[in-house]
Amino acid sequence: MDRLRLPASLQAKIGALLLGLIAFAQTGVLKKPNTFTLLSLSRQGGDTVAVINYEIPFDGVVELRILGARDSVVYFFQWPSLQGKRQRRLPGTGQLKGTYRYRITYKGRDYEGEVTF
């Protein structure tokens, strides 16, 4: 049974193309850091609900947990978000007063800190 034989020049072009694609995949163009950046989490002006300002590099779901005593969840909210800088009003946060810890989950990574309302 005969194999299909390609001319050597065509084999060289295919090989160069494959090597180029491999080299391109290793560059930073395809490797944006997958991190969540919290810009602010607070009440703004006379608002009774909290507002979160953040930036994400890819579309995805953002989860916010506000933790009370003994790390119990006193507030949970999740929403789909497009990439870029975004602002979101958080319904049901009017009753929160005092200092709390928060945990934000984006793309499987947790970001923690403290917030005062």
LODO-891651 format. One record per residue: x, y, z of N, C-alpha, C, O in turn. Coordinates in steps of 0.1 Angstrom, whole numbers, padded with zeros to 4 digits, always signed. Atoms other than C-alpha are relative to their C-alpha. Layout:
BEGIN
XYZXYZXYZXYZ
...
END
This chain:
BEGIN
+0008-0012+0000+0000+0000+0000+0009+0012+0000+0018+0014+0009
-0008-0012+0002+0015+0033-0011-0005+0011+0009-0017+0013+0011
+0003-0011-0009+0016+0063+0013-0001+0013-0009+0006+0013-0019
+0000-0013+0007+0007+0098+0001+0013+0007+0003+0016+0009+0015
-0013-0007-0002+0040+0116-0004-0002+0015-0004-0006+0018-0015
+0000-0015+0002+0042+0154-0001+0013+0004-0005+0023-0001+0000
-0013-0005+0004+0069+0173-0018+0007+0006+0012+0001+0011+0021
-0008-0005-0011+0097+0183+0005-0002+0015+0004-0003+0018+0015
+0002-0014-0002+0090+0220+0001-0013+0002+0008-0014+0011+0016
+0013-0001-0007+0054+0215+0012+0001-0005+0015-0005+0001+0024
-0003+0006-0013+0065+0194+0042+0007+0011+0009+0003+0012+0020
-0007-0010-0007+0089+0222+0052-0010+0012+0004-0009+0017+0015
+0010-0011-0003+0061+0249+0050-0010-0004+0011-0013+0004+0020
+0010+0005-0010+0037+0227+0071+0008+0000+0014+0002+0004+0024
-0008+0000-0012+0065+0222+0097+0002+0013+0006+0001+0015+0018
-0002-0014-0005+0073+0259+0099-0013+0006+0005-0012+0013+0015
+0013-0005-0005+0036+0267+0103-0003-0005+0014-0007+0002+0023
+0003+0007-0013+0032+0242+0132+0010+0006+0010+0005+0008+0022
-0010-0005-0010+0064+0255+0149-0004+0015+0004-0003+0019+0015
+0005-0014-0002+0051+0291+0145-0012+0001+0009-0012+0009+0018
+0012+0000-0009+0018+0282+0161+0004-0004+0014-0002+0002+0024
-0004+0004-0013+0035+0265+0190+0007+0012+0007+0005+0014+0019
-0007-0011-0005+0058+0295+0195-0010+0011+0004-0008+0017+0015
+0010-0010-0003+0028+0319+0194-0008-0004+0013-0011+0005+0021
+0008+0005-0012+0009+0298+0220+0008+0002+0013+0002+0003+0024
-0009-0001-0012+0039+0302+0244+0002+0015+0004+0007+0018+0014
-0002-0014-0003+0039+0340+0242-0011+0005+0010-0021-0001+0012
+0009-0006-0010+0022+0363+0267-0013+0005-0006-0022+0009+0001
+0012-0005+0006-0005+0373+0241-0012-0008+0005-0023-0003+0007
+0011+0009-0004-0026+0343+0252-0001-0002+0015-0010-0009+0019
-0001+0002-0014-0017+0345+0288-0002+0012+0009+0007+0017+0015
+0003-0011-0009-0035+0374+0305-0001-0006+0014-0006-0017+0016
+0002+0005-0014-0034+0371+0343-0015+0000+0003-0023+0009+0000
+0014+0003-0004-0067+0357+0356-0003+0005+0014-0005-0004+0023
+0002-0005-0013-0072+0380+0385-0011+0010+0001-0015+0017-0008
+0011-0009-0003-0100+0399+0401+0006+0012+0007+0015+0010+0016
-0005-0012-0006-0093+0435+0411-0011+0008+0006-0020+0013-0001
+0010-0008-0007-0115+0451+0438+0004+0014+0000+0014+0018+0005
-0003-0014-0001-0117+0488+0433-0006+0007+0012+0000+0016+0018
+0007-0005-0013-0142+0496+0461-0012-0009+0003-0018-0015-0006
+0012+0007-0005-0169+0480+0482-0005+0008+0012+0001+0008+0023
+0005-0009-0010-0189+0505+0502-0014+0005-0004-0019+0002-0014
+0012-0007+0003-0221+0525+0504+0005+0014-0006+0014+0020-0001
-0004-0013+0006-0219+0556+0482-0011+0010+0002-0023+0008-0001
+0009-0011-0003-0235+0588+0492-0011-0003+0009-0008-0008+0020
+0011+0003-0008-0269+0584+0506-0007-0014-0003-0017-0017+0002
+0005+0013+0004-0274+0549+0492-0002-0009+0013+0006-0008+0022
+0002+0009-0011-0288+0523+0516+0006-0014-0004+0008-0022+0005
-0007+0013+0004-0273+0494+0495+0014+0003-0003+0018+0014-0007
-0014-0001+0003-0237+0487+0490+0002-0001-0015-0006-0006-0022
-0003+0000+0014-0220+0492+0457+0014-0006-0001+0023-0002+0006
-0013+0006+0002-0190+0471+0444+0005+0005-0014-0002+0004-0024
-0007-0004+0012-0166+0484+0418+0012-0009-0002+0020-0011+0008
-0010+0010+0002-0142+0459+0403+0004-0001-0015-0002+0005-0024
-0005+0002+0014-0122+0448+0372+0003-0014-0002+0010-0020+0007
-0004+0014+0003-0119+0414+0356+0004-0001-0014+0000+0006-0023
-0006+0002+0013-0099+0402+0326-0009-0008-0010-0007-0007-0022
+0008+0009+0008-0125+0377+0313-0014+0000+0005-0017+0003+0016
+0013+0002-0004-0162+0372+0313-0001-0011+0010+0006-0021+0009
+0001+0011-0010-0173+0351+0343-0010+0003+0011-0016+0014+0011
+0009-0002-0011-0194+0347+0374+0008+0005+0012+0019+0000+0015
-0006-0005-0012-0185+0367+0405-0009-0003+0012-0021-0001+0011
+0007+0004-0013-0196+0355+0440+0005+0009+0011+0017+0010+0013
-0004-0008-0011-0196+0377+0470-0006-0006+0013-0018-0008+0013
+0005+0005-0013-0199+0364+0506+0005+0010+0010+0017+0014+0011
-0003-0009-0011-0200+0388+0535-0001-0009+0013-0012-0015+0015
-0001+0009-0012-0190+0369+0567-0001+0007+0013+0004+0018+0015
+0002-0005-0013-0201+0375+0602+0009-0007+0010+0020-0012+0007
-0007+0007-0011-0190+0361+0635+0002-0015-0003-0007-0021-0009
-0004+0014+0002-0173+0327+0633-0001-0004-0015-0004-0015-0018
+0001+0002+0014-0172+0330+0595-0013-0005-0006-0013-0011-0016
+0013+0004+0005-0209+0325+0591-0004+0010-0011+0000+0022-0010
+0004-0009+0011-0223+0339+0558-0012+0008+0004-0023+0002+0006
+0012-0008-0003-0246+0368+0565-0005+0006-0013-0017+0012-0013
+0005-0005+0013-0249+0379+0528+0007-0008-0011+0019-0010-0010
-0005+0007+0011-0244+0360+0496-0007+0005-0013-0019+0006-0013
+0005-0005+0013-0248+0373+0460+0009-0005-0011+0021-0004-0009
-0008+0003+0011-0236+0360+0427-0006+0005-0013-0019+0006-0014
+0005-0006+0012-0239+0375+0392+0010-0003-0011+0022-0003-0009
-0008+0001+0011-0226+0370+0357+0006+0014-0004-0001+0024-0002
-0006-0013+0002-0202+0398+0346+0008-0001-0013+0015-0011-0016
-0009-0001+0011-0185+0409+0314+0013+0005+0004+0015+0011+0014
-0014-0004-0003-0148+0416+0313+0001+0016+0000-0008+0022-0006
-0002-0014-0001-0135+0451+0321-0004+0005+0014-0006-0002+0023
+0004-0006-0012-0143+0476+0348-0015+0001+0001-0022+0004-0008
+0015+0001-0002-0178+0471+0363-0004+0006+0013+0004+0007+0022
+0005-0004-0013-0200+0485+0390-0014-0007+0002-0021-0009-0008
+0012+0007-0003-0228+0466+0407-0006+0004+0013+0001+0004+0023
+0007-0002-0013-0254+0475+0433-0004-0013+0006-0008-0022-0001
+0002+0013-0007-0258+0448+0459-0013+0001+0008-0014+0006+0019
+0013-0001-0007-0295+0444+0468+0000-0008+0014+0007-0018+0015
+0002+0006-0013-0304+0435+0504+0012+0003+0010+0013-0004+0020
-0011-0003-0009-0273+0451+0520-0003+0011+0009+0006+0016+0016
+0003-0011-0009-0291+0479+0537+0000-0002+0015+0003+0007+0022
+0001+0003-0014-0294+0461+0570+0014-0003+0006+0016-0004+0018
-0013+0003-0005-0256+0454+0572+0006+0013+0006+0008+0023-0001
-0007-0012-0006-0239+0478+0597+0011-0006+0008+0010-0016+0015
-0012+0004-0007-0204+0474+0612+0011-0005-0009+0011-0002-0021
-0012+0005+0008-0172+0457+0601-0002-0015-0002-0005-0023+0007
+0001+0014+0004-0173+0424+0582+0012-0004-0008+0019+0004-0014
-0010+0006+0009-0149+0401+0564-0008-0003-0013-0020-0006-0012
+0007+0004+0013-0157+0394+0527+0009-0010-0007+0021-0011-0005
-0007+0010+0009-0147+0366+0503-0007+0001-0013-0019-0001-0015
+0005-0001+0014-0151+0372+0466+0007-0012-0008+0019-0014-0007
-0005+0011+0008-0148+0342+0443-0002+0003-0015-0013+0006-0019
+0000-0003+0015-0139+0346+0406+0009-0011-0006+0021-0011-0003
-0007+0011+0007-0128+0317+0383+0007-0009+0010+0019-0013+0007
-0005+0010-0009-0122+0294+0413+0010+0005+0010+0015-0002+0018
-0010-0006-0009-0099+0318+0432-0008+0009+0010-0017+0016+0006
+0006-0008-0011-0109+0335+0465+0009+0012+0003+0021+0012+0003
-0006-0012-0003-0101+0371+0473-0006+0005+0013-0019+0006+0013
+0005-0003-0013-0105+0381+0510+0004+0013+0005+0015+0018+0001
-0004-0013-0006-0105+0413+0529-0011+0004+0011-0018-0004+0015
+0009-0005-0011-0125+0435+0554-0006+0012-0005+0000+0020-0012
+0008-0012+0004-0152+0461+0548-0008+0005+0012-0013-0003+0020
+0008-0006-0010-0170+0485+0571-0012+0007-0007-0010+0016-0016
+0012-0007+0006-0206+0496+0563-0005+0010+0010-0015+0017+0008
END
